[in-house]
Amino acid sequence: MAYAERPAERPVNEELNRTLVCSVLFIDIVDYSKHDVAEQVRLKQRFNSVLSSALGHVEQAERVIVDTGDGAAIAFRGDPERALYVALEVFDANVDDLPMRMGINLGPVSLMRDINGADNVIGDGINVAQRVMSFAEPGQVLVSRSFYEVVSRMSEEYTRLFHYEGSRTDKHVREQKVYGVQATGEALKHVTAAAPRRKDDAQGGPAVLDKLSQ
């Protein structure tokens, strides 16, 4: 089921059923299914609020959000760093009452409509993002080798932002080389300086990403 989007902001029809290379951020609420219904509702409402805030600088036409029940997957069309920016904003809000883990991948996805007519994405790009996320610990952001290889070559600061975690084998016996995001230090200051600002920042509102570099 797709996360709520305004119909007017859906991808243009000519892009539907096409395969595109997107950066995909997969987020999971840790141990969501172990809670009772009341706590699940509280966690999901808190999660929706955090994610909506983190996506404040991304135009709706540039991303598709899929509700996974215990989290969400977001496919970003455009600069691959956008997935990293959003992950860091969610990381900043990853307080004790909302334990999360995240995975990012760069790969092919197909845009389509689901049975309810809402935007959806399928394909290897989102599948690998989910598998990379499954290797993360609570409060951790892991990225795939394909994402790392593209983003790390964009600047030396980006290279220092990641550290190699090793190779993992997923349930489909597919090897995944994963990299952790080190959300500290000078490299992070470079990322926050390059990140797009929120629309309300033009009116003097502070950017959430700025908090990470303080």
RODRENMI-402653 format. One record per residue (C-alpha): x, y, z. Coordinates in steps of 0.02 Angstrom, whole numbers. Example, Ala and Ser with C-alpha at 12.3 -4.5 7.8 and 13.67 -1.06 7.14 Angstrom:
REM RODRENMI-402653
<mimi east="615" north="-225" up="390"/>
<mimi east="684" north="-53" up="357"/>
This chain:
REM RODRENMI-402653
<mimi east="0" north="0" up="0"/>
<mimi east="72" north="168" up="-49"/>
<mimi east="106" north="303" up="77"/>
<mimi east="-14" north="451" up="55"/>
<mimi east="30" north="560" up="-93"/>
<mimi east="-68" north="697" up="-179"/>
<mimi east="-133" north="626" up="-343"/>
<mimi east="-82" north="783" up="-438"/>
<mimi east="100" north="749" up="-394"/>
<mimi east="110" north="573" up="-466"/>
<mimi east="246" north="533" up="-594"/>
<mimi east="198" north="577" up="-771"/>
<mimi east="109" north="438" up="-864"/>
<mimi east="247" north="412" up="-991"/>
<mimi east="365" north="355" up="-852"/>
<mimi east="248" north="219" up="-790"/>
<mimi east="306" north="40" up="-824"/>
<mimi east="478" north="104" up="-873"/>
<mimi east="635" north="44" up="-787"/>
<mimi east="736" north="184" up="-707"/>
<mimi east="893" north="186" up="-600"/>
<mimi east="846" north="262" up="-432"/>
<mimi east="920" north="275" up="-259"/>
<mimi east="806" north="182" up="-139"/>
<mimi east="797" north="210" up="49"/>
<mimi east="717" north="67" up="146"/>
<mimi east="670" north="104" up="328"/>
<mimi east="611" north="-22" up="457"/>
<mimi east="536" north="7" up="630"/>
<mimi east="630" north="-119" up="737"/>
<mimi east="520" north="-253" up="820"/>
<mimi east="362" north="-169" up="758"/>
<mimi east="264" north="-333" up="746"/>
<mimi east="303" north="-379" up="927"/>
<mimi east="200" north="-233" up="996"/>
<mimi east="14" north="-229" up="1029"/>
<mimi east="-100" north="-136" up="910"/>
<mimi east="-106" north="23" up="1014"/>
<mimi east="84" north="36" up="1018"/>
<mimi east="95" north="-4" up="832"/>
<mimi east="-22" north="141" up="796"/>
<mimi east="84" north="258" up="904"/>
<mimi east="245" north="202" up="821"/>
<mimi east="174" north="220" up="645"/>
<mimi east="105" north="393" up="680"/>
<mimi east="273" north="447" up="751"/>
<mimi east="361" north="369" up="602"/>
<mimi east="248" north="457" up="477"/>
<mimi east="284" north="623" up="561"/>
<mimi east="473" north="596" up="560"/>
<mimi east="475" north="540" up="378"/>
<mimi east="363" north="682" up="318"/>
<mimi east="480" north="806" up="402"/>
<mimi east="636" north="725" up="327"/>
<mimi east="559" north="732" up="153"/>
<mimi east="518" north="917" up="168"/>
<mimi east="654" north="970" up="44"/>
<mimi east="613" north="838" up="-88"/>
<mimi east="484" north="882" up="-219"/>
<mimi east="343" north="755" up="-223"/>
<mimi east="367" north="730" up="-410"/>
<mimi east="546" north="672" up="-374"/>
<mimi east="505" north="527" up="-257"/>
<mimi east="385" north="383" up="-235"/>
<mimi east="346" north="317" up="-60"/>
<mimi east="286" north="141" up="-28"/>
<mimi east="211" north="98" up="141"/>
<mimi east="281" north="-71" up="196"/>
<mimi east="176" north="-84" up="354"/>
<mimi east="322" north="-82" up="476"/>
<mimi east="412" north="58" up="386"/>
<mimi east="429" north="128" up="211"/>
<mimi east="531" north="123" up="51"/>
<mimi east="567" north="284" up="-44"/>
<mimi east="630" north="286" up="-223"/>
<mimi east="716" north="449" up="-271"/>
<mimi east="727" north="502" up="-453"/>
<mimi east="871" north="623" up="-474"/>
<mimi east="1029" north="652" up="-373"/>
<mimi east="1076" north="491" up="-281"/>
<mimi east="1130" north="590" up="-128"/>
<mimi east="948" north="630" up="-90"/>
<mimi east="924" north="459" up="-11"/>
<mimi east="1074" north="493" up="101"/>
<mimi east="1011" north="666" up="151"/>
<mimi east="842" north="596" up="201"/>
<mimi east="921" north="450" up="294"/>
<mimi east="1027" north="570" up="396"/>
<mimi east="876" north="675" up="440"/>
<mimi east="782" north="521" up="496"/>
<mimi east="939" north="468" up="591"/>
<mimi east="936" north="635" up="681"/>
<mimi east="758" north="598" up="741"/>
<mimi east="795" north="416" up="781"/>
<mimi east="760" north="434" up="967"/>
<mimi east="731" north="295" up="1092"/>
<mimi east="543" north="290" up="1068"/>
<mimi east="562" north="252" up="881"/>
<mimi east="701" north="125" up="849"/>
<mimi east="738" north="113" up="662"/>
<mimi east="864" north="37" up="543"/>
<mimi east="895" north="89" up="363"/>
<mimi east="968" north="25" up="200"/>
<mimi east="1007" north="120" up="40"/>
<mimi east="1035" north="49" up="-134"/>
<mimi east="1059" north="118" up="-309"/>
<mimi east="978" north="8" up="-439"/>
<mimi east="840" north="-20" up="-567"/>
<mimi east="657" north="-1" up="-521"/>
<mimi east="496" north="7" up="-620"/>
<mimi east="364" north="139" up="-584"/>
<mimi east="186" north="74" up="-587"/>
<mimi east="14" north="92" up="-509"/>
<mimi east="-41" north="-27" up="-374"/>
<mimi east="-214" north="-107" up="-362"/>
<mimi east="-282" north="53" up="-282"/>
<mimi east="-213" north="163" up="-421"/>
<mimi east="-76" north="237" up="-309"/>
<mimi east="107" north="256" up="-357"/>
<mimi east="216" north="104" up="-326"/>
<mimi east="390" north="40" up="-371"/>
<mimi east="451" north="-137" up="-398"/>
<mimi east="615" north="-214" up="-454"/>
<mimi east="790" north="-262" up="-401"/>
<mimi east="830" north="-87" up="-339"/>
<mimi east="702" north="-94" up="-200"/>
<mimi east="731" north="-279" up="-163"/>
<mimi east="917" north="-252" up="-131"/>
<mimi east="882" north="-98" up="-24"/>
<mimi east="773" north="-207" up="87"/>
<mimi east="906" north="-342" up="101"/>
<mimi east="1040" north="-214" up="144"/>
<mimi east="925" north="-142" up="277"/>
<mimi east="900" north="-316" up="350"/>
<mimi east="1086" north="-322" up="393"/>
<mimi east="1081" north="-157" up="490"/>
<mimi east="1075" north="-143" up="678"/>
<mimi east="946" north="-30" up="764"/>
<mimi east="1000" north="150" up="735"/>
<mimi east="1116" north="104" up="591"/>
<mimi east="1118" north="155" up="408"/>
<mimi east="1196" north="34" up="284"/>
<mimi east="1219" north="61" up="97"/>
<mimi east="1250" north="-59" up="-46"/>
<mimi east="1410" north="-66" up="-147"/>
<mimi east="1323" north="10" up="-299"/>
<mimi east="1267" north="161" up="-198"/>
<mimi east="1437" north="178" up="-115"/>
<mimi east="1533" north="170" up="-279"/>
<mimi east="1431" north="311" up="-357"/>
<mimi east="1415" north="429" up="-208"/>
<mimi east="1592" north="405" up="-142"/>
<mimi east="1664" north="462" up="-309"/>
<mimi east="1570" north="627" up="-301"/>
<mimi east="1691" north="699" up="-173"/>
<mimi east="1828" north="649" up="-53"/>
<mimi east="1717" north="699" up="93"/>
<mimi east="1586" north="574" up="39"/>
<mimi east="1718" north="438" up="34"/>
<mimi east="1762" north="471" up="217"/>
<mimi east="1579" north="463" up="265"/>
<mimi east="1573" north="274" up="237"/>
<mimi east="1663" north="125" up="311"/>
<mimi east="1663" north="-51" up="242"/>
<mimi east="1563" north="-172" up="350"/>
<mimi east="1604" north="-328" up="250"/>
<mimi east="1509" north="-452" up="143"/>
<mimi east="1341" north="-524" up="193"/>
<mimi east="1239" north="-664" up="116"/>
<mimi east="1052" north="-632" up="103"/>
<mimi east="912" north="-762" up="110"/>
<mimi east="923" north="-784" up="-78"/>
<mimi east="1107" north="-834" up="-60"/>
<mimi east="1159" north="-674" up="-145"/>
<mimi east="1317" north="-588" up="-82"/>
<mimi east="1297" north="-407" up="-29"/>
<mimi east="1445" north="-295" up="10"/>
<mimi east="1384" north="-163" up="132"/>
<mimi east="1453" north="2" up="197"/>
<mimi east="1405" north="92" up="357"/>
<mimi east="1372" north="278" up="367"/>
<mimi east="1476" north="369" up="497"/>
<mimi east="1364" north="515" up="546"/>
<mimi east="1502" north="616" up="630"/>
<mimi east="1652" north="725" up="588"/>
<mimi east="1707" north="839" up="447"/>
<mimi east="1635" north="728" up="311"/>
<mimi east="1462" north="748" up="384"/>
<mimi east="1483" north="937" up="391"/>
<mimi east="1519" north="934" up="205"/>
<mimi east="1362" north="831" up="172"/>
<mimi east="1252" north="945" up="276"/>
<mimi east="1323" north="1098" up="188"/>
<mimi east="1282" north="1022" up="18"/>
<mimi east="1109" north="960" up="66"/>
<mimi east="958" north="1050" up="-7"/>
<mimi east="875" north="1167" up="113"/>
<mimi east="693" north="1157" up="164"/>
<mimi east="569" north="1276" up="89"/>
<mimi east="537" north="1353" up="259"/>
<mimi east="723" north="1388" up="281"/>
<mimi east="704" north="1535" up="163"/>
<mimi east="592" north="1609" up="297"/>
<mimi east="721" north="1581" up="431"/>
<mimi east="675" north="1405" up="488"/>
<mimi east="825" north="1299" up="545"/>
<mimi east="874" north="1148" up="441"/>
<mimi east="868" north="983" up="533"/>
<mimi east="1028" north="926" up="448"/>
<mimi east="1122" north="1070" up="528"/>
<mimi east="1098" north="989" up="699"/>
<mimi east="1203" north="840" up="645"/>
<mimi east="1358" north="945" up="619"/>
<mimi east="1348" north="1037" up="784"/>
